[in-house]
Amino acid sequence: MLSVLHPVTWFPPMWAYLCGTVSSGVSPLEKPGLVILGIVLAGPIVCGMSQAANDWCDRHVDAINEPDRPIPSGRIPGRWGLYQALFMSVLALFVGWQLGPWGFVATILGVAAAWAYSAEPVRLKKSGWWGPGLVGLSYESLPWFTGAAVLSAGAPSIYVVVIALLYGIGAHGIMTLNDFKALEGDRQTGVNSLPVTLGPEKAAWVASIVMAVPQVVVIALLWLWDRPFHAVGVAAVLLVQFWAMSVMMKDPKGKAPWYNGVGVVLYVSGMMISAFAIRTLGAGG
Protein backbone atom coordinates (compact mmCIF):
# COMPACT_ATOMS: atom_id res chain seq x y z
CA MET A 1 0.00 0.00 0.00
CA LEU A 2 2.94 2.32 0.62
CA SER A 3 4.31 1.61 -2.85
CA VAL A 4 1.01 2.80 -4.38
CA LEU A 5 1.74 6.24 -2.86
CA HIS A 6 5.02 6.36 -4.87
CA PRO A 7 7.22 8.21 -2.33
CA VAL A 8 9.73 9.13 -5.06
CA THR A 9 7.14 11.53 -6.52
CA TRP A 10 6.60 13.48 -3.30
CA PHE A 11 9.66 15.67 -3.62
CA PRO A 12 8.51 18.23 -6.26
CA PRO A 13 5.39 19.49 -4.42
CA MET A 14 7.20 19.40 -1.06
CA TRP A 15 10.03 21.45 -2.53
CA ALA A 16 7.57 23.84 -4.21
CA TYR A 17 5.78 24.42 -0.88
CA LEU A 18 9.14 25.14 0.74
CA CYS A 19 9.94 27.58 -2.10
CA GLY A 20 6.63 29.27 -1.36
CA THR A 21 7.46 29.71 2.30
CA VAL A 22 10.86 31.16 1.41
CA SER A 23 9.42 33.54 -1.19
CA SER A 24 6.75 34.82 1.22
CA GLY A 25 9.19 37.16 2.95
CA VAL A 26 8.35 35.55 6.31
CA SER A 27 11.11 33.46 7.86
CA PRO A 28 10.08 29.78 7.92
CA LEU A 29 11.66 29.63 11.38
CA GLU A 30 8.94 31.94 12.68
CA LYS A 31 6.20 29.40 11.91
CA PRO A 32 7.93 25.99 11.76
CA GLY A 33 4.71 24.10 12.47
CA LEU A 34 2.98 25.52 9.40
CA VAL A 35 6.04 24.78 7.29
CA ILE A 36 6.34 21.14 8.40
CA LEU A 37 2.60 20.47 8.22
CA GLY A 38 2.39 22.01 4.75
CA ILE A 39 5.32 19.95 3.48
CA VAL A 40 3.76 16.75 4.79
CA LEU A 41 0.42 17.72 3.26
CA ALA A 42 1.92 18.57 -0.14
CA GLY A 43 4.03 15.41 -0.37
CA PRO A 44 2.96 12.23 1.43
CA ILE A 45 -0.71 13.17 1.72
CA VAL A 46 -1.91 15.09 -1.37
CA CYS A 47 0.72 13.85 -3.82
CA GLY A 48 0.50 10.35 -2.33
CA MET A 49 -3.27 10.47 -2.70
CA SER A 50 -2.96 11.55 -6.33
CA GLN A 51 -0.64 8.63 -7.01
CA ALA A 52 -3.02 6.17 -5.34
CA ALA A 53 -5.93 7.55 -7.37
CA ASN A 54 -3.90 7.34 -10.56
CA ASP A 55 -2.82 3.76 -9.86
CA TRP A 56 -6.43 2.73 -9.33
CA CYS A 57 -7.73 4.52 -12.42
CA ASP A 58 -4.77 3.26 -14.49
CA ARG A 59 -4.95 -0.38 -13.42
CA HIS A 60 -5.89 -1.48 -16.96
CA VAL A 61 -3.00 0.52 -18.45
CA ASP A 62 -0.55 -0.81 -15.87
CA ALA A 63 -1.67 -4.34 -16.68
CA ILE A 64 0.05 -3.75 -20.04
CA ASN A 65 3.00 -1.54 -19.05
CA GLU A 66 3.84 -2.82 -15.58
CA PRO A 67 1.74 -5.89 -14.67
CA ASP A 68 3.80 -6.48 -11.53
CA ARG A 69 2.47 -3.29 -9.88
CA PRO A 70 0.45 -3.90 -6.68
CA ILE A 71 -3.04 -3.35 -8.12
CA PRO A 72 -2.88 -5.17 -11.50
CA SER A 73 -0.85 -8.00 -9.92
CA GLY A 74 -3.54 -8.52 -7.29
CA ARG A 75 -1.27 -7.85 -4.30
CA ILE A 76 -3.77 -5.09 -3.45
CA PRO A 77 -6.99 -7.03 -4.07
CA GLY A 78 -10.48 -6.01 -5.05
CA ARG A 79 -11.35 -2.35 -4.55
CA TRP A 80 -8.81 -1.72 -1.79
CA GLY A 81 -6.85 0.56 -4.13
CA LEU A 82 -9.92 2.76 -4.52
CA TYR A 83 -10.61 2.77 -0.78
CA GLN A 84 -7.02 3.84 -0.12
CA ALA A 85 -7.30 6.76 -2.55
CA LEU A 86 -10.63 7.88 -1.04
CA PHE A 87 -9.28 7.67 2.51
CA MET A 88 -6.25 9.75 1.52
CA SER A 89 -8.55 12.34 -0.07
CA VAL A 90 -10.47 12.76 3.20
CA LEU A 91 -7.22 12.88 5.18
CA ALA A 92 -5.89 15.60 2.86
CA LEU A 93 -8.95 17.77 3.42
CA PHE A 94 -8.73 17.29 7.20
CA VAL A 95 -5.05 18.28 7.31
CA GLY A 96 -5.59 21.14 4.85
CA TRP A 97 -8.22 22.55 7.23
CA GLN A 98 -5.48 22.94 9.84
CA LEU A 99 -3.61 25.37 7.56
CA GLY A 100 -6.36 27.98 7.57
CA PRO A 101 -8.58 29.16 4.72
CA TRP A 102 -5.80 29.55 2.15
CA GLY A 103 -4.42 26.10 2.87
CA PHE A 104 -7.85 24.48 2.89
CA VAL A 105 -8.97 25.96 -0.42
CA ALA A 106 -5.65 24.98 -2.01
CA THR A 107 -6.09 21.43 -0.70
CA ILE A 108 -9.58 21.23 -2.22
CA LEU A 109 -8.12 22.32 -5.56
CA GLY A 110 -5.28 19.80 -5.28
CA VAL A 111 -7.60 16.89 -4.48
CA ALA A 112 -10.01 17.89 -7.25
CA ALA A 113 -7.14 18.17 -9.75
CA ALA A 114 -5.86 14.71 -8.83
CA TRP A 115 -9.21 13.06 -9.54
CA ALA A 116 -9.82 15.17 -12.66
CA TYR A 117 -6.48 14.00 -14.03
CA SER A 118 -7.06 10.29 -13.47
CA ALA A 119 -10.76 9.48 -13.22
CA GLU A 120 -13.47 9.15 -15.82
CA PRO A 121 -15.38 10.91 -17.22
CA VAL A 122 -12.95 13.85 -17.05
CA ARG A 123 -9.63 11.95 -17.14
CA LEU A 124 -7.49 14.80 -18.44
CA LYS A 125 -4.63 12.34 -18.55
CA LYS A 126 -5.96 11.28 -21.96
CA SER A 127 -4.75 14.62 -23.36
CA GLY A 128 -1.05 15.18 -23.87
CA TRP A 129 -1.61 18.91 -23.43
CA TRP A 130 -4.20 19.28 -20.64
CA GLY A 131 -2.97 16.39 -18.49
CA PRO A 132 0.67 17.39 -18.04
CA GLY A 133 -0.40 21.02 -17.74
CA LEU A 134 -2.72 20.25 -14.85
CA VAL A 135 -0.10 18.15 -13.08
CA GLY A 136 2.61 20.78 -13.57
CA LEU A 137 0.45 23.49 -12.04
CA SER A 138 -0.64 21.15 -9.22
CA TYR A 139 2.89 19.97 -8.43
CA GLU A 140 4.69 23.31 -8.63
CA SER A 141 2.47 26.40 -8.84
CA LEU A 142 -0.25 25.42 -6.36
CA PRO A 143 2.02 24.30 -3.48
CA TRP A 144 4.30 27.30 -4.05
CA PHE A 145 1.34 29.68 -3.89
CA THR A 146 -0.01 27.82 -0.85
CA GLY A 147 3.26 27.97 1.07
CA ALA A 148 3.51 31.71 0.51
CA ALA A 149 -0.15 32.30 1.40
CA VAL A 150 -0.09 30.18 4.56
CA LEU A 151 3.05 31.78 5.97
CA SER A 152 2.03 35.35 5.14
CA ALA A 153 -1.61 34.68 6.14
CA GLY A 154 -2.83 36.45 3.02
CA ALA A 155 -2.67 36.61 -0.74
CA PRO A 156 0.92 36.33 -2.05
CA SER A 157 2.50 39.17 -3.97
CA ILE A 158 2.32 39.40 -7.74
CA TYR A 159 6.01 38.44 -7.86
CA VAL A 160 5.28 35.15 -6.12
CA VAL A 161 2.26 34.43 -8.32
CA VAL A 162 4.14 35.08 -11.57
CA ILE A 163 7.24 33.03 -10.68
CA ALA A 164 5.19 30.14 -9.29
CA LEU A 165 3.02 30.11 -12.41
CA LEU A 166 6.04 30.12 -14.74
CA TYR A 167 7.64 27.15 -13.00
CA GLY A 168 4.32 25.30 -13.06
CA ILE A 169 4.04 25.87 -16.81
CA GLY A 170 7.59 24.64 -17.33
CA ALA A 171 6.79 21.48 -15.38
CA HIS A 172 4.49 20.50 -18.27
CA GLY A 173 7.66 19.41 -20.04
CA ILE A 174 8.78 17.30 -17.09
CA MET A 175 5.43 15.52 -17.02
CA THR A 176 5.64 14.90 -20.77
CA LEU A 177 9.00 13.18 -20.34
CA ASN A 178 7.48 11.11 -17.54
CA ASP A 179 4.93 9.78 -20.06
CA PHE A 180 7.67 8.06 -22.08
CA LYS A 181 7.74 5.09 -19.75
CA ALA A 182 4.06 4.30 -20.44
CA LEU A 183 4.24 4.74 -24.20
CA GLU A 184 2.98 1.31 -25.26
CA GLY A 185 0.16 1.04 -22.72
CA ASP A 186 -0.99 4.58 -23.45
CA ARG A 187 -1.13 3.85 -27.17
CA GLN A 188 -3.23 0.72 -26.65
CA THR A 189 -5.67 2.29 -24.18
CA GLY A 190 -6.34 5.61 -25.90
CA VAL A 191 -4.22 7.89 -23.72
CA ASN A 192 -3.04 10.52 -26.19
CA SER A 193 0.15 11.60 -24.47
CA LEU A 194 2.57 13.66 -26.54
CA PRO A 195 4.98 10.72 -26.96
CA VAL A 196 2.03 8.81 -28.48
CA THR A 197 0.67 11.59 -30.72
CA LEU A 198 3.94 13.24 -31.75
CA GLY A 199 6.40 10.39 -31.43
CA PRO A 200 9.31 10.27 -28.96
CA GLU A 201 11.65 12.63 -30.84
CA LYS A 202 9.17 15.47 -31.41
CA ALA A 203 7.71 15.05 -27.92
CA ALA A 204 11.20 15.39 -26.42
CA TRP A 205 11.74 18.61 -28.37
CA VAL A 206 8.39 20.02 -27.24
CA ALA A 207 9.10 19.06 -23.63
CA SER A 208 12.52 20.70 -23.73
CA ILE A 209 11.16 23.93 -25.19
CA VAL A 210 8.30 24.04 -22.68
CA MET A 211 10.75 23.57 -19.81
CA ALA A 212 13.26 26.12 -21.09
CA VAL A 213 11.09 29.06 -22.16
CA PRO A 214 9.55 29.79 -18.73
CA GLN A 215 13.02 29.69 -17.18
CA VAL A 216 14.25 32.21 -19.73
CA VAL A 217 11.33 34.45 -18.75
CA VAL A 218 12.21 33.99 -15.06
CA ILE A 219 15.80 35.04 -15.77
CA ALA A 220 14.61 38.16 -17.62
CA LEU A 221 12.20 39.09 -14.82
CA LEU A 222 14.79 38.64 -12.08
CA TRP A 223 17.12 40.90 -14.03
CA LEU A 224 14.33 43.43 -14.51
CA TRP A 225 13.52 43.28 -10.79
CA ASP A 226 17.13 44.15 -9.92
CA ARG A 227 18.16 40.64 -8.88
CA PRO A 228 21.11 40.15 -11.28
CA PHE A 229 23.03 37.58 -9.22
CA HIS A 230 19.95 35.38 -8.84
CA ALA A 231 19.27 35.77 -12.57
CA VAL A 232 22.80 34.54 -13.32
CA GLY A 233 22.27 31.60 -10.97
CA VAL A 234 19.09 30.50 -12.74
CA ALA A 235 20.82 31.00 -16.10
CA ALA A 236 23.69 28.76 -14.97
CA VAL A 237 21.39 25.85 -14.06
CA LEU A 238 19.51 26.33 -17.33
CA LEU A 239 22.75 26.06 -19.30
CA VAL A 240 23.49 22.72 -17.65
CA GLN A 241 19.94 21.65 -18.52
CA PHE A 242 20.68 22.47 -22.17
CA TRP A 243 23.61 20.05 -22.01
CA ALA A 244 21.38 17.36 -20.46
CA MET A 245 18.76 17.99 -23.16
CA SER A 246 21.38 17.48 -25.87
CA VAL A 247 22.24 14.10 -24.34
CA MET A 248 18.57 13.13 -24.18
CA MET A 249 17.96 14.03 -27.82
CA LYS A 250 20.36 11.31 -28.95
CA ASP A 251 17.91 8.69 -27.65
CA PRO A 252 14.71 10.37 -26.41
CA LYS A 253 12.85 7.22 -25.42
CA GLY A 254 15.83 5.67 -23.65
CA LYS A 255 17.20 8.84 -22.06
CA ALA A 256 13.96 10.50 -20.90
CA PRO A 257 14.06 8.73 -17.50
CA TRP A 258 17.71 9.76 -17.12
CA TYR A 259 16.82 13.37 -17.85
CA ASN A 260 14.03 13.28 -15.30
CA GLY A 261 16.67 12.39 -12.73
CA VAL A 262 19.31 14.92 -13.79
CA GLY A 263 17.41 17.78 -15.37
CA VAL A 264 14.70 17.97 -12.72
CA VAL A 265 17.26 18.49 -9.96
CA LEU A 266 18.61 21.47 -11.89
CA TYR A 267 15.08 22.75 -12.57
CA VAL A 268 14.08 22.74 -8.90
CA SER A 269 17.41 24.33 -7.96
CA GLY A 270 16.44 27.29 -10.09
CA MET A 271 13.10 27.40 -8.27
CA MET A 272 14.79 27.90 -4.90
CA ILE A 273 17.19 30.50 -6.30
CA SER A 274 14.15 32.38 -7.61
CA ALA A 275 12.36 32.05 -4.26
CA PHE A 276 15.24 33.71 -2.45
CA ALA A 277 15.38 36.39 -5.14
CA ILE A 278 11.79 37.52 -4.64
CA ARG A 279 11.40 37.08 -0.88
CA THR A 280 12.08 40.76 -0.19
CA LEU A 281 9.99 41.78 -3.18
CA GLY A 282 7.14 39.67 -1.83
CA ALA A 283 7.46 41.40 1.52
CA GLY A 284 7.33 44.76 -0.17
CA GLY A 285 11.06 45.39 0.27
SENU-764807 format. One line per field, with one value per residue (C-alpha): residue number from 1; residue in three letters; chain; x, y, z. Coordinates in steps of 0.001 Angstrom, whole numbers, plus 500000, padded with zeros to 6 digits. Example, Ala and Ser with C-alpha at 12.3 -4.5 7.8 and 13.67 -1.06 7.14 Angstrom:
! residues 2
n = [1/2]
res = [ala/ser]
chain = [A/A]
c1 = [512300/513670]
c2 = [495500/498940]
c3 = [507800/507140]
***
This chain:
! residues 285
n = [1/2/3/4/5/6/7/8/9/10/11/12/13/14/15/16/17/18/19/20/21/22/23/24/25/26/27/28/29/30/31/32/33/34/35/36/37/38/39/40/41/42/43/44/45/46/47/48/49/50/51/52/53/54/55/56/57/58/59/60/61/62/63/64/65/66/67/68/69/70/71/72/73/74/75/76/77/78/79/80/81/82/83/84/85/86/87/88/89/90/91/92/93/94/95/96/97/98/99/100/101/102/103/104/105/106/107/108/109/110/111/112/113/114/115/116/117/118/119/120/121/122/123/124/125/126/127/128/129/130/131/132/133/134/135/136/137/138/139/140/141/142/143/144/145/146/147/148/149/150/151/152/153/154/155/156/157/158/159/160/161/162/163/164/165/166/167/168/169/170/171/172/173/174/175/176/177/178/179/180/181/182/183/184/185/186/187/188/189/190/191/192/193/194/195/196/197/198/199/200/201/202/203/204/205/206/207/208/209/210/211/212/213/214/215/216/217/218/219/220/221/222/223/224/225/226/227/228/229/230/231/232/233/234/235/236/237/238/239/240/241/242/243/244/245/246/247/248/249/250/251/252/253/254/255/256/257/258/259/260/261/262/263/264/265/266/267/268/269/270/271/272/273/274/275/276/277/278/279/280/281/282/283/284/285]
res = [met/leu/ser/val/leu/his/pro/val/thr/trp/phe/pro/pro/met/trp/ala/tyr/leu/cys/gly/thr/val/ser/ser/gly/val/ser/pro/leu/glu/lys/pro/gly/leu/val/ile/leu/gly/ile/val/leu/ala/gly/pro/ile/val/cys/gly/met/ser/gln/ala/ala/asn/asp/trp/cys/asp/arg/his/val/asp/ala/ile/asn/glu/pro/asp/arg/pro/ile/pro/ser/gly/arg/ile/pro/gly/arg/trp/gly/leu/tyr/gln/ala/leu/phe/met/ser/val/leu/ala/leu/phe/val/gly/trp/gln/leu/gly/pro/trp/gly/phe/val/ala/thr/ile/leu/gly/val/ala/ala/ala/trp/ala/tyr/ser/ala/glu/pro/val/arg/leu/lys/lys/ser/gly/trp/trp/gly/pro/gly/leu/val/gly/leu/ser/tyr/glu/ser/leu/pro/trp/phe/thr/gly/ala/ala/val/leu/ser/ala/gly/ala/pro/ser/ile/tyr/val/val/val/ile/ala/leu/leu/tyr/gly/ile/gly/ala/his/gly/ile/met/thr/leu/asn/asp/phe/lys/ala/leu/glu/gly/asp/arg/gln/thr/gly/val/asn/ser/leu/pro/val/thr/leu/gly/pro/glu/lys/ala/ala/trp/val/ala/ser/ile/val/met/ala/val/pro/gln/val/val/val/ile/ala/leu/leu/trp/leu/trp/asp/arg/pro/phe/his/ala/val/gly/val/ala/ala/val/leu/leu/val/gln/phe/trp/ala/met/ser/val/met/met/lys/asp/pro/lys/gly/lys/ala/pro/trp/tyr/asn/gly/val/gly/val/val/leu/tyr/val/ser/gly/met/met/ile/ser/ala/phe/ala/ile/arg/thr/leu/gly/ala/gly/gly]
chain = [A/A/A/A/A/A/A/A/A/A/A/A/A/A/A/A/A/A/A/A/A/A/A/A/A/A/A/A/A/A/A/A/A/A/A/A/A/A/A/A/A/A/A/A/A/A/A/A/A/A/A/A/A/A/A/A/A/A/A/A/A/A/A/A/A/A/A/A/A/A/A/A/A/A/A/A/A/A/A/A/A/A/A/A/A/A/A/A/A/A/A/A/A/A/A/A/A/A/A/A/A/A/A/A/A/A/A/A/A/A/A/A/A/A/A/A/A/A/A/A/A/A/A/A/A/A/A/A/A/A/A/A/A/A/A/A/A/A/A/A/A/A/A/A/A/A/A/A/A/A/A/A/A/A/A/A/A/A/A/A/A/A/A/A/A/A/A/A/A/A/A/A/A/A/A/A/A/A/A/A/A/A/A/A/A/A/A/A/A/A/A/A/A/A/A/A/A/A/A/A/A/A/A/A/A/A/A/A/A/A/A/A/A/A/A/A/A/A/A/A/A/A/A/A/A/A/A/A/A/A/A/A/A/A/A/A/A/A/A/A/A/A/A/A/A/A/A/A/A/A/A/A/A/A/A/A/A/A/A/A/A/A/A/A/A/A/A/A/A/A/A/A/A/A/A/A/A/A/A/A/A/A/A/A/A]
c1 = [500000/502942/504306/501012/501736/505019/507221/509729/507136/506599/509663/508514/505394/507196/510027/507568/505776/509137/509936/506628/507456/510861/509425/506746/509190/508354/511107/510081/511662/508945/506199/507927/504705/502976/506042/506336/502598/502390/505324/503759/500417/501920/504027/502958/499286/498086/500718/500500/496727/497037/499363/496975/494065/496104/497182/493567/492268/495230/495047/494107/497000/499453/498328/500046/502996/503841/501740/503795/502465/500448/496959/497121/499146/496458/498730/496227/493011/489517/488647/491185/493154/490077/489394/492979/492695/489374/490717/493753/491447/489526/492776/494111/491047/491268/494945/494406/491783/494522/496390/493643/491419/494203/495585/492148/491034/494353/493908/490424/491883/494715/492402/489990/492858/494137/490790/490176/493515/492943/489240/486533/484618/487051/490374/492505/495366/494043/495250/498955/498386/495805/497029/500674/499600/497279/499900/502608/500448/499355/502891/504694/502469/499752/502015/504303/501338/499995/503265/503510/499850/499908/503050/502033/498387/497167/497331/500917/502501/502315/506012/505276/502259/504142/507244/505187/503025/506043/507645/504317/504042/507592/506792/504486/507659/508784/505433/505639/508998/507479/504933/507667/507740/504056/504238/502977/500162/499008/498872/496768/494330/493660/495782/496958/500153/502573/504981/502032/500670/503942/506400/509313/511651/509172/507715/511196/511744/508392/509101/512521/511163/508300/510754/513258/511095/509549/513017/514253/511326/512212/515803/514612/512196/514788/517124/514332/513517/517133/518155/521115/523030/519952/519269/522798/522268/519092/520823/523687/521392/519512/522747/523493/519943/520680/523610/521381/518755/521384/522245/518572/517964/520358/517909/514710/512855/515831/517200/513956/514059/517707/516825/514026/516669/519311/517414/514701/517264/518611/515083/514082/517412/516436/513101/514795/517186/514147/512357/515242/515378/511794/511403/512078/509989/507144/507459/507333/511057]
c2 = [500000/502323/501611/502802/506238/506363/508214/509128/511533/513480/515668/518227/519495/519401/521446/523841/524418/525144/527579/529274/529710/531155/533541/534824/537156/535553/533459/529778/529630/531942/529399/525994/524096/525516/524783/521145/520474/522005/519954/516746/517717/518570/515411/512228/513171/515086/513845/510347/510474/511551/508626/506169/507547/507343/503757/502735/504520/503263/499620/498520/500524/499194/495656/496254/498460/497180/494114/493525/496711/496104/496653/494828/492002/491477/492153/494912/492968/493992/497649/498280/500557/502757/502773/503839/506762/507880/507669/509746/512344/512756/512879/515601/517773/517286/518282/521142/522554/522938/525370/527977/529164/529554/526098/524480/525957/524983/521431/521226/522323/519801/516888/517887/518172/514706/513056/515171/514005/510286/509479/509146/510906/513849/511954/514800/512341/511280/514623/515183/518911/519278/516391/517388/521024/520254/518147/520776/523489/521153/519968/523308/526402/525417/524300/527299/529677/527820/527969/531714/532301/530183/531784/535351/534685/536448/536610/536326/539172/539398/538440/535148/534430/535077/533026/530139/530114/530117/527152/525302/525872/524641/521481/520502/519406/517304/515523/514895/513176/511110/509778/508063/505087/504297/504738/501309/501042/504583/503852/500721/502286/505610/507885/510523/511597/513662/510720/508812/511594/513243/510392/510272/512630/515468/515048/515387/518608/520019/519058/520701/523930/524041/523566/526115/529058/529794/529690/532215/534454/533991/535044/538158/539089/538642/540904/543431/543284/544153/540645/540149/537577/535383/535767/534543/531596/530505/530998/528757/525848/526334/526061/522724/521648/522473/520055/517363/517993/517478/514104/513128/514032/511312/508691/510373/507215/505672/508836/510504/508730/509756/513368/513275/512386/514919/517782/517969/518495/521472/522750/522743/524326/527290/527404/527895/530504/532385/532049/533712/536390/537518/537078/540761/541781/539668/541405/544758/545394]
c3 = [500000/500625/497148/495616/497144/495127/497674/494941/493476/496696/496382/493737/495581/498941/497468/495792/499118/500737/497901/498637/502303/501412/498812/501217/502952/506307/507864/507917/511377/512679/511912/511764/512470/509401/507291/508400/508223/504745/503478/504788/503260/499859/499628/501431/501723/498628/496176/497669/497299/493670/492988/494658/492629/489444/490143/490670/487576/485509/486580/483045/481554/484134/483323/479960/480946/484423/485326/488468/490122/493322/491878/488500/490079/492713/495697/496546/495933/494949/495455/498208/495869/495479/499222/499879/497446/498957/502512/501520/499932/503200/505176/502859/503420/507199/507309/504855/507228/509836/507561/507570/504722/502151/502872/502894/499577/497994/499303/497782/494445/494724/495522/492748/490255/491174/490465/487338/485967/486527/486784/484179/482783/482950/482858/481557/481447/478036/476635/476134/476575/479358/481512/481962/482262/485151/486919/486425/487963/490777/491572/491372/491162/493644/496524/495952/496113/499151/501065/500509/501403/504564/505967/505141/506135/503020/499258/497954/496035/492264/492140/493876/491684/488429/489320/490711/487589/485259/486998/486944/483188/482666/484624/481733/479956/482908/482979/479225/479655/482456/479936/477919/480255/479563/475801/474745/477277/476554/472828/473347/475822/474095/476283/473811/475525/473464/473040/471516/469283/468251/468567/471045/469161/468592/472080/473584/471631/472760/476375/476266/474812/477316/480191/478915/477842/481271/482824/480266/481255/484940/484228/482379/485178/487917/485974/485488/489211/490076/491122/488718/490783/491155/487432/486679/489030/487255/483899/485032/485939/482671/480697/482353/481481/477829/477985/479535/476843/474130/475665/475823/472181/471050/472347/473589/474585/476354/477940/479095/482505/482879/482147/484696/487268/486210/484630/487281/490042/488109/487428/491100/492044/489908/491732/495101/493703/492395/495738/497550/494860/495357/499117/499810/496822/498166/501517/499832/500267]
***
